[in-house]
């Protein structure tokens, strides 16, 4: 499921540029010293603009984006906001506006108790402006929903809606978080109600020029909630409809990436639920639709390209897994066949040392190997000879020695299998790296995906847990 907290923070708060030169990794004065020079509003503005400023710096310095960089930057923003919130709270004779901005600093810092305390105090003060008041209520809905305090969340949602000045982006966001929290408590009926409201609001964002979110992101977030809830309720037709609606909306808003994502989810869902002929019909219809819609708009037809590239992977889904062929080296364990691993859940991770995105999965794979091996999970790191090691030409023994050092450095305790050719890689349509294949206890391919995205590890883990539960 998609969580857009970073977008939430950036768009919920006033869009003002960060104060230049206030925070830097080295050579800056202590936060407490800087805070003494700033108003509480300025503290908020700096914390709120921190990520925008840092990513502009990264771009200027040509520092490549990575999940690790994103997470470390967000952590630094939270730490800055927390320090400013602490410093601001020591001041006396605070105005309502100042209390509001302390609440916003706590919100950025993800100090939810501090957020509630300050924003409720602000709402009791006479110093209010309608926009801040509505903003405070919407955040309280979000925070109380996260805390599963539904009575308070619904109270502030009612207060928010009673004003008649609801923002579409707030309606999307509040209802989305309520849906997610009801999912967490396994109340899927209520979750569906709020997910549907969120989805309706997300579609309205397409016609809302004042919204500071990408409508495609909002539709994806809410639409996937509607799909997942219907799926988990066993409402197959409704789940299909949610994905088909997202696919069609993506065409209407000229988003090939979103179109591919929704179409791919619909095809794989239909195949996974025993409707492979329908799934392949949906694939053909989607390629025709993508060709027609995006060619007419003069858009780079990424959707059509990716769907056609994915066709052979669709055909592998729910079929017996092809045997591994041409594995010349296998370490630290002994050579294995997929036939010998029946009864286990097998995860094949096709990767290479030169593939940066491949590294994103390593921590999760290492953790799953440690935690889930006793439950029947077998992970195999699938690579091949590339004739290079540490950027230099290398023969096979030198490359194997390098792979062993690499394996130890990355703390990857599961087996590596090294192929002498591309036969198995091509068989699994794994020439794009990373590619992950998950095979169930009966030896059937249940998951196959190339590339990486923010939700890939989450989806992959859910599939592994699901298949481990099958006997």
C-alpha positions as CSV (number, residue, x, y, z in Angstrom):
1,X,0.0,0.0,0.0
2,X,1.3,3.5,-0.8
3,X,2.1,6.0,1.9
4,X,2.6,9.6,0.8
5,X,3.6,11.2,4.1
6,X,6.4,13.2,2.5
7,X,3.9,14.7,0.0
8,X,1.4,15.2,2.9
9,X,3.9,17.3,4.9
10,X,5.1,19.3,1.9
11,X,1.6,20.2,0.7
12,X,-0.1,20.5,4.0
13,X,2.2,23.3,5.2
14,X,2.6,26.7,3.7
15,X,4.8,26.7,0.6
16,X,7.6,29.0,1.5
17,X,11.3,28.7,0.6
18,X,13.7,27.5,3.3
19,X,15.9,30.0,5.1
20,X,19.3,29.8,3.4
21,X,22.3,28.7,5.3
22,X,20.7,27.8,8.5
23,X,21.4,24.0,8.6
24,X,24.4,22.3,7.2
25,X,26.2,19.0,8.0
26,X,29.3,20.8,9.3
27,X,30.3,24.2,10.4
28,X,26.9,25.4,11.5
29,X,26.1,26.9,14.9
30,X,24.1,24.7,17.3
31,X,20.4,24.5,16.6
32,X,19.6,26.1,20.0
33,X,21.8,29.1,19.1
34,X,20.1,29.4,15.7
35,X,16.7,28.9,17.2
36,X,17.2,31.9,19.5
37,X,17.5,34.1,16.5
38,X,14.4,32.9,14.8
39,X,10.7,33.4,15.3
40,X,8.7,30.1,15.7
41,X,7.2,30.7,12.3
42,X,10.7,31.0,10.8
43,X,11.7,27.7,12.5
44,X,8.7,26.0,10.9
45,X,9.5,27.5,7.5
46,X,13.1,26.2,7.6
47,X,12.1,22.7,8.8
48,X,9.3,22.6,6.3
49,X,11.5,23.6,3.4
50,X,14.5,21.4,4.5
51,X,13.9,18.5,2.1
52,X,13.3,20.8,-0.9
53,X,16.5,22.7,-0.2
54,X,18.5,19.5,0.3
55,X,17.3,17.8,-2.9
56,X,18.0,20.9,-4.9
57,X,21.6,20.8,-3.5
58,X,21.9,17.1,-4.4
59,X,20.8,17.9,-7.9
60,X,23.2,20.8,-8.2
61,X,26.1,18.6,-6.9
62,X,24.9,15.7,-9.2
63,X,24.4,13.4,-6.2
64,X,22.4,10.4,-7.4
65,X,19.0,9.8,-5.9
66,X,18.6,6.6,-3.8
67,X,16.2,5.3,-1.2
68,X,19.0,5.5,1.4
69,X,19.5,9.2,0.6
70,X,15.8,10.0,0.7
71,X,15.4,8.2,4.1
72,X,18.5,9.9,5.6
73,X,17.3,13.4,4.4
74,X,13.8,12.8,5.8
75,X,15.3,11.7,9.1
76,X,17.5,14.9,9.3
77,X,14.3,17.0,8.6
78,X,12.5,15.3,11.5
79,X,15.4,15.8,13.8
80,X,15.6,19.5,12.9
81,X,11.9,19.9,13.4
82,X,12.0,18.1,16.8
83,X,14.9,20.3,18.0
84,X,13.1,23.5,16.9
85,X,9.8,22.3,18.5
86,X,11.6,21.7,21.8
87,X,13.3,25.1,21.6
88,X,10.0,26.9,20.8
89,X,8.2,25.2,23.6
90,X,10.5,26.9,26.2
91,X,9.2,30.4,25.2
92,X,6.5,32.1,27.2
93,X,3.5,34.2,26.4
94,X,2.9,32.3,23.2
95,X,0.3,33.6,20.7
96,X,-2.2,31.3,19.1
97,X,-0.2,31.5,15.8
98,X,3.0,30.5,17.6
99,X,1.2,27.5,19.3
100,X,0.0,26.5,15.8
101,X,3.5,26.5,14.4
102,X,4.8,24.5,17.3
103,X,2.1,21.9,16.4
104,X,3.3,22.0,12.8
105,X,6.9,21.4,13.9
106,X,5.8,18.4,16.0
107,X,3.9,17.2,13.0
108,X,7.0,17.3,10.8
109,X,9.0,15.6,13.5
110,X,6.3,12.9,13.7
111,X,5.8,13.6,17.4
112,X,2.1,12.9,17.3
113,X,1.3,13.5,21.0
114,X,3.0,16.9,20.7
115,X,1.1,17.6,17.6
116,X,-2.2,16.9,19.3
117,X,-1.4,18.9,22.4
118,X,-0.4,22.0,20.4
119,X,-3.1,21.9,17.8
120,X,-5.9,21.3,20.2
121,X,-4.6,24.2,22.3
122,X,-4.5,26.4,19.2
123,X,-8.1,25.5,18.4
124,X,-9.1,26.7,21.9
125,X,-7.3,30.0,21.4
126,X,-9.1,33.2,20.0
127,X,-6.1,33.8,17.6
128,X,-7.3,31.8,14.6
129,X,-7.5,32.2,10.9
130,X,-9.9,30.0,9.0
131,X,-7.2,28.3,6.8
132,X,-5.0,27.5,9.8
133,X,-8.0,26.2,11.8
134,X,-9.0,23.9,8.9
135,X,-5.4,22.8,8.5
136,X,-5.2,22.0,12.2
137,X,-8.4,19.9,12.1
138,X,-7.3,17.9,9.1
139,X,-4.0,17.1,10.8
140,X,-5.8,16.0,13.9
141,X,-7.9,13.7,11.9
142,X,-4.8,12.2,10.4
143,X,-3.0,11.8,13.7
144,X,-5.9,10.4,15.6
145,X,-6.6,8.0,12.8
146,X,-2.9,6.8,12.9
147,X,-3.4,6.3,16.7
148,X,-6.6,4.3,16.0
149,X,-8.5,6.8,18.1
150,X,-11.5,6.8,15.7
151,X,-13.9,8.7,18.0
152,X,-11.6,11.7,18.0
153,X,-10.7,11.4,14.4
154,X,-14.3,11.4,13.3
155,X,-15.1,14.3,15.6
156,X,-12.5,16.5,14.0
157,X,-13.6,15.2,10.5
158,X,-17.1,16.3,11.3
159,X,-15.9,19.7,12.6
160,X,-13.8,20.1,9.4
161,X,-16.7,19.2,7.1
162,X,-19.2,21.4,9.0
163,X,-17.5,24.6,7.8
164,X,-18.4,24.1,4.2
165,X,-14.9,25.1,3.1
166,X,-13.4,21.6,2.7
167,X,-10.4,21.3,0.4
168,X,-10.4,18.4,-2.0
169,X,-6.8,17.5,-1.1
170,X,-7.8,17.4,2.6
171,X,-10.8,15.2,1.9
172,X,-8.6,12.8,-0.1
173,X,-5.9,12.7,2.6
174,X,-8.1,12.4,5.7
175,X,-10.4,9.7,4.3
176,X,-7.3,7.8,3.0
177,X,-5.7,7.7,6.5
178,X,-9.0,6.6,8.1
179,X,-9.3,3.8,5.6
180,X,-5.7,2.6,6.3
181,X,-6.3,2.6,10.0
182,X,-9.5,0.7,9.7
183,X,-7.7,-1.8,7.6
184,X,-5.1,-2.2,10.3
185,X,-7.9,-3.0,12.8
186,X,-9.4,-5.4,10.2
187,X,-12.7,-3.5,10.0
188,X,-12.8,-3.7,6.2
189,X,-16.4,-2.6,5.8
190,X,-15.6,0.8,7.4
191,X,-12.3,0.9,5.6
192,X,-14.1,0.6,2.2
193,X,-16.4,3.5,3.0
194,X,-13.5,5.9,3.7
195,X,-11.4,4.5,0.9
196,X,-14.3,5.1,-1.6
197,X,-14.6,8.7,-0.3
198,X,-10.9,9.2,-0.6
199,X,-10.9,7.9,-4.2
200,X,-13.8,10.2,-5.2
201,X,-11.9,13.1,-3.8
202,X,-8.7,12.1,-5.5
203,X,-10.4,12.1,-8.9
204,X,-11.7,15.5,-8.2
205,X,-8.1,16.7,-7.8
206,X,-7.6,16.4,-11.5
207,X,-9.9,19.5,-11.9
208,X,-8.4,21.4,-8.9
209,X,-5.6,23.7,-10.1
210,X,-5.0,24.9,-6.5
211,X,-4.1,21.4,-5.3
212,X,-0.4,21.0,-4.6
213,X,-0.3,17.2,-5.2
214,X,0.1,15.2,-8.3
215,X,-3.4,13.9,-9.0
216,X,-2.0,10.6,-10.3
217,X,-0.3,10.0,-7.0
218,X,-3.5,10.7,-5.1
219,X,-5.6,8.5,-7.4
220,X,-3.1,5.7,-7.1
221,X,-3.0,5.9,-3.3
222,X,-6.8,5.9,-2.9
223,X,-7.6,3.6,-5.8
224,X,-5.2,0.9,-4.6
225,X,-6.9,1.1,-1.2
226,X,-10.3,0.4,-2.9
227,X,-8.8,-2.4,-4.9
228,X,-7.0,-4.1,-1.9
229,X,-10.0,-3.9,0.4
230,X,-12.3,-5.4,-2.2
231,X,-9.7,-8.1,-3.0
232,X,-9.4,-9.0,0.7
233,X,-13.2,-9.0,1.0
234,X,-13.3,-11.5,-1.8
235,X,-15.2,-9.0,-4.1
236,X,-13.4,-10.0,-7.3
237,X,-15.6,-8.0,-9.7
238,X,-15.3,-4.8,-7.6
239,X,-11.6,-5.3,-7.3
240,X,-11.3,-5.6,-11.1
241,X,-13.5,-2.5,-11.6
242,X,-11.2,-0.4,-9.3
243,X,-8.1,-1.3,-11.3
244,X,-9.8,-0.8,-14.6
245,X,-11.1,2.6,-13.5
246,X,-7.6,3.6,-12.5
247,X,-6.2,2.4,-15.8
248,X,-8.8,4.5,-17.8
249,X,-8.2,7.6,-15.6
250,X,-4.5,7.3,-16.3
251,X,-5.2,7.5,-20.0
252,X,-7.5,10.5,-19.5
253,X,-4.8,12.4,-17.5
254,X,-2.1,11.3,-20.0
255,X,0.0,9.4,-17.6
256,X,1.7,6.4,-19.3
257,X,3.5,5.3,-16.1
258,X,0.3,5.2,-14.1
259,X,-1.5,3.5,-17.0
260,X,1.1,0.7,-17.0
261,X,0.9,0.3,-13.2
262,X,-2.9,-0.1,-13.1
263,X,-3.0,-2.3,-16.2
264,X,-0.2,-4.5,-14.9
265,X,-2.0,-4.9,-11.5
266,X,-5.2,-5.8,-13.2
267,X,-3.6,-8.4,-15.5
268,X,-1.5,-10.0,-12.7
269,X,-4.6,-10.0,-10.3
270,X,-6.7,-11.8,-12.9
271,X,-3.9,-14.4,-13.5
272,X,-3.3,-14.9,-9.8
273,X,-7.0,-15.5,-9.1
274,X,-7.2,-18.4,-11.6
275,X,-8.4,-16.3,-14.6
276,X,-5.3,-16.5,-16.8
277,X,-7.2,-16.4,-20.2
278,X,-9.0,-13.3,-19.0
279,X,-5.8,-11.8,-17.8
280,X,-4.2,-12.3,-21.3
281,X,-7.2,-10.8,-22.9
282,X,-6.9,-7.8,-20.6
283,X,-3.2,-7.6,-21.6
284,X,-4.1,-7.5,-25.3
285,X,-6.8,-4.9,-24.7
286,X,-4.4,-2.8,-22.6
287,X,-1.8,-2.7,-25.4
288,X,-4.4,-1.7,-27.9
289,X,-5.7,1.0,-25.6
290,X,-2.2,2.3,-24.7
291,X,-1.3,2.5,-28.4
292,X,-4.5,4.4,-29.2
293,X,-4.6,6.8,-26.2
294,X,-0.9,7.8,-25.9
295,X,-0.1,7.9,-29.6
296,X,-2.9,10.3,-30.1
297,X,-1.5,12.6,-27.5
298,X,2.0,12.6,-28.8
299,X,3.3,11.1,-25.5
300,X,6.3,8.8,-25.2
301,X,4.5,5.5,-25.1
302,X,6.2,4.0,-22.0
303,X,3.0,2.1,-21.2
304,X,2.9,0.2,-24.4
305,X,6.7,-0.6,-24.3
306,X,6.5,-1.9,-20.7
307,X,3.4,-4.0,-21.3
308,X,4.9,-5.7,-24.4
309,X,8.1,-6.3,-22.5
310,X,6.1,-7.9,-19.7
311,X,4.2,-10.3,-21.9
312,X,6.5,-13.3,-21.4
313,X,6.5,-12.8,-17.6
314,X,2.7,-12.9,-17.6
315,X,2.8,-16.2,-19.4
316,X,5.2,-17.6,-16.8
317,X,2.8,-16.7,-13.9
318,X,0.9,-19.7,-12.4
319,X,3.0,-22.1,-14.5
320,X,5.6,-24.7,-13.3
321,X,8.9,-22.9,-12.7
322,X,11.5,-23.7,-15.4
323,X,14.5,-25.5,-14.0
324,X,17.8,-23.7,-13.3
325,X,20.3,-24.4,-16.1
326,X,24.0,-23.6,-16.5
327,X,24.8,-22.7,-12.8
328,X,28.6,-23.2,-12.9
329,X,29.3,-22.0,-9.3
330,X,27.2,-22.3,-6.2
331,X,28.3,-21.0,-2.8
332,X,28.4,-21.4,0.1
333,X,26.0,-24.3,-0.3
334,X,26.0,-27.2,-2.7
335,X,24.2,-27.1,-6.1
336,X,20.4,-27.4,-5.9
337,X,17.6,-27.9,-8.4
338,X,14.1,-26.5,-8.2
339,X,12.8,-30.0,-8.2
340,X,14.8,-30.7,-5.0
341,X,13.3,-27.6,-3.4
342,X,9.7,-28.5,-3.8
343,X,8.0,-28.0,-0.5
344,X,9.9,-24.8,0.0
345,X,9.1,-21.2,-1.1
346,X,12.0,-20.2,-3.4
347,X,12.9,-16.6,-4.1
348,X,15.2,-16.1,-7.1
349,X,16.9,-12.7,-7.0
350,X,18.5,-11.9,-10.4
351,X,21.1,-9.2,-9.8
352,X,24.6,-7.9,-10.7
353,X,27.3,-6.1,-8.7
354,X,27.1,-3.2,-11.2
355,X,23.3,-2.8,-10.7
356,X,22.8,0.0,-8.1
357,X,19.0,-0.6,-7.7
358,X,19.7,-4.3,-7.0
359,X,21.3,-3.2,-3.7
360,X,18.1,-1.8,-2.4
361,X,16.7,-5.3,-1.7
362,X,19.8,-6.7,0.0
363,X,18.9,-5.7,3.6
364,X,15.4,-7.1,3.3
365,X,16.7,-10.3,1.7
366,X,19.2,-10.8,4.4
367,X,16.6,-10.3,7.1
368,X,14.1,-12.7,5.5
369,X,16.8,-15.3,5.1
370,X,17.5,-15.0,8.8
371,X,13.9,-14.9,10.0
372,X,12.0,-17.1,7.6
373,X,14.4,-19.9,6.5
374,X,13.0,-22.1,9.3
375,X,9.5,-21.5,7.9
376,X,10.5,-22.8,4.5
377,X,12.0,-19.8,2.6
378,X,15.0,-20.4,0.3
379,X,16.7,-17.4,-1.3
380,X,19.1,-17.7,-4.1
381,X,21.1,-14.8,-5.4
382,X,21.2,-15.3,-9.2
383,X,24.0,-13.7,-11.2
384,X,26.4,-14.6,-14.0
385,X,29.9,-14.0,-15.2
386,X,30.3,-10.5,-16.6
387,X,34.0,-10.7,-17.1
388,X,34.7,-7.8,-14.7
389,X,35.5,-7.3,-11.0
390,X,35.8,-4.0,-9.2
391,X,35.7,-2.2,-12.6
392,X,38.6,-4.2,-14.1
393,X,38.6,-7.2,-16.6
394,X,38.6,-10.5,-14.7
395,X,38.7,-14.2,-15.5
396,X,36.2,-16.6,-13.9
397,X,38.3,-17.4,-10.7
398,X,39.0,-13.7,-10.1
399,X,35.3,-12.9,-10.5
400,X,34.3,-15.6,-8.1
401,X,36.8,-14.4,-5.6
402,X,35.3,-10.9,-5.9
403,X,31.8,-12.2,-5.5
404,X,32.7,-14.0,-2.3
405,X,34.3,-10.8,-0.9
406,X,31.2,-8.8,-2.0
407,X,28.9,-11.4,-0.4
408,X,30.8,-11.1,2.9
409,X,30.9,-7.3,2.8
410,X,27.1,-7.1,2.2
411,X,26.5,-9.7,4.9
412,X,24.4,-11.9,2.6
413,X,24.2,-15.3,4.1
414,X,22.0,-16.9,1.5
415,X,23.4,-18.9,-1.5
416,X,24.7,-17.4,-4.6
417,X,24.4,-19.2,-8.0
418,X,26.6,-18.0,-10.8
419,X,25.7,-18.9,-14.4
420,X,28.1,-19.4,-17.3
421,X,25.6,-18.0,-19.8
422,X,22.2,-16.1,-20.0
423,X,20.0,-19.2,-20.5
424,X,18.2,-19.1,-17.2
425,X,18.2,-15.3,-17.1
426,X,16.5,-15.2,-20.5
427,X,14.1,-18.1,-19.5
428,X,12.8,-16.0,-16.6
429,X,12.8,-12.8,-18.7
430,X,15.3,-11.4,-16.2
431,X,17.6,-9.5,-18.6
432,X,16.4,-6.3,-16.9
433,X,17.9,-6.1,-13.4
434,X,16.8,-6.5,-10.7
435,X,14.3,-9.2,-11.4
436,X,12.7,-11.2,-8.6
437,X,10.8,-14.5,-9.0
438,X,9.0,-16.3,-6.2
439,X,8.0,-19.9,-6.5
440,X,5.5,-21.6,-4.3
441,X,5.8,-24.9,-2.4
442,X,4.4,-26.8,-5.4
443,X,7.0,-25.4,-7.8
444,X,4.7,-22.8,-9.4
445,X,5.7,-19.3,-10.3
446,X,3.6,-16.9,-8.3
447,X,5.4,-13.6,-8.6
448,X,7.8,-12.2,-11.2
449,X,8.7,-8.5,-11.4
450,X,11.6,-6.5,-12.9
451,X,12.8,-3.2,-11.7
452,X,12.4,-1.4,-8.4
453,X,10.0,1.1,-6.9
454,X,9.2,2.3,-3.3
455,X,6.5,-0.4,-2.8
456,X,8.4,-3.3,-4.3
457,X,9.9,-4.7,-1.1
458,X,6.6,-4.3,0.7
459,X,4.7,-6.2,-2.0
460,X,7.4,-8.9,-2.2
461,X,7.4,-9.5,1.5
462,X,3.6,-9.8,1.5
463,X,3.8,-12.4,-1.3
464,X,6.5,-14.4,0.6
465,X,4.5,-14.4,3.8
466,X,1.3,-15.5,1.9
467,X,3.1,-18.4,0.2
468,X,4.8,-19.5,3.4
469,X,1.3,-19.8,4.9
470,X,0.2,-22.1,2.1
471,X,0.7,-25.8,2.8
